[in-house]
Amino acid sequence: MTHDHHHETPRLTAEQTAAALNPPAGRNGGDLVVETLQGLGATTVFGLPGQHALGMFDALRRSALSYVGLRVENNAGFAADAYGRITGEVAPLLLSTGPGALTSLAALQEAAAASAPVLAISSQVPTAGLGGGRHGYLHELRDQKASFRDIVKSVHTVRTASQIPSAIAAAWESALTAPHGPVWVEIPQDVLLAETTLPPVTAMDATPRELEPRPELAAVAAHLLSHAERPVIIAGGGVVRSDAAGKLLALAERLDAPVVCTVGGKGAFPWEHPLSLQSWMEDRHTTDFLEAADVLLVVGSGLGELSSNYHTFKPRGRVVQIEADLGKLESNHPALGIHADARIALSALLETVEERTDPGAADAVRTVLAKVAERIAGQDLDREQQILASVRAALPASSPSFWDMTILAYWAWSAWPGALHSAQGAGGLGYGFPAALGAAVADPTTPVLAVSGDGGAMYSIAELATARQYGLPVTWLIVDDGGYGILREYMEDAFGEATATELTRPDFVALAESFGVPALRTTPETLTEDLAKAFAEPGPSVVVLPAVLKMFAPTHLGGS
């Protein structure tokens, strides 16, 4: 394939030429790292220093990069993930060798599942120790990158100073190529520390190639949709990541096609739109409606466990699947698989899809939502619904929210009106609070909500110090039910009693206050008022809600 666009080599300014010919003294491999990041457009880096990585961290003070240090590497990874989700930009994550690097693995798994562009740059043992020899260096692993290869999109090992800019640029491009995702660069300690006479790194271009749909596939998809009797659209996380909500809305209205959002796709379609099936993916009424579609357009979803009502969904019509992650095409259902970025593919469909009108579409949507509401109403869950509504009422309209793996979040997946961010991709604990900190770094002018259970909160409690140190406007709602609430419910249902789920907790209010973070205990009745006050105050705050919540009944087990 030939590319006819011609790249001209950027010209240096007189000042840059002078610096290139007479590089400033006192620079090392770490300077090449931070100069490359700046040249690529980074403004903020997350991380946690360690002995091998000190060359990188020392170079930060000679740069214009803003550094945000967290207390645990995994939490730094979660913060970078959220920064990447909120901005759509690469979030650099600086780590040390061995234990420091490995502690970030769970966060990188979430970034991979959620398509967040996190650029992890780790130190390595000195160059002499690369290659698997057992030299006994501090933090030594036989093959550090092997621990990351299964999780990240690409791994890049640097062995000399002159390799640093190109390796980081290649990783940056990989992170931003659809689908976005985490990448891994490792640089030996001695390379980071060695003085360099290489000239300062200037602006670099690592713009990825766009992933366009093959035209013959787009033509077939457009024909199927134009002539469908009952078209329905499933909007996944790919719509959100590719900023394609506007295109999706235009296509849905052109086709009069109902739209349901997956958990990762929340916010991809207006919640109150007449064609919006909202996001009740775990409800059999929704599943039945999707199965009855004669053409089902799936955009940016692999139709995994949560998006298929736990793999009970069996489509009867033609499935058209637009997906940037090649491995997810037809991974669960036969389909016309279109390997493309969601926004570009939707644009292509909009150019050729014929308009169709279906006066019954909005009625059908209303009927499904009424059945869902009726099913929930029969389960004595008013308290849970009221608590969720109270949180929504308190949160400013422009504020993002970040949810840990906790019962209120599982409610939010289905019932929260509009966008939210959660750790549902990999499903690990401890995401909510550090992720909210990352979002607050991205936009310190907007208050951010974090929601955790008491079990998940203990994973991230150290980051109260980070929130205080940087004065970040995050309000952390901790729903304290005395243990791992959802596991308690699962075990009681499956085995008759729960084991290993009950937890001794700290006094969260006193603990937060010991970090200098204002905190209070609330009730379901005062929750909206207490949260609203917390959002209105600058800086971090903690609101603790003692409550044992219940989930709505599942619909994938054969019941109703």
PyMOL commands that set and color helices and strands:
alter all, ss='L'
color gray80, all
select helices_A, chain A and resi 14-21+29-40+51-60+73-87+99-102+105-114+127-129+146-149+161-176+189-193+215-226+237-241+245-255+284-291+306-308+326-328+342-352+360-377+382-394+407-415+432-442+454-470+485-495+508-514+527-536
alter helices_A, ss='H'
color red, helices_A
select strands_A, chain A and resi 44-47+66-69+91-95+118-124+155-157+183-188+231-235+259-261+295-299+318-323+336-339+401-403+421-422+448-453+474-480+519-521+541-546
alter strands_A, ss='S'
color yellow, strands_A
deselect
rebuild
show_as cartoon
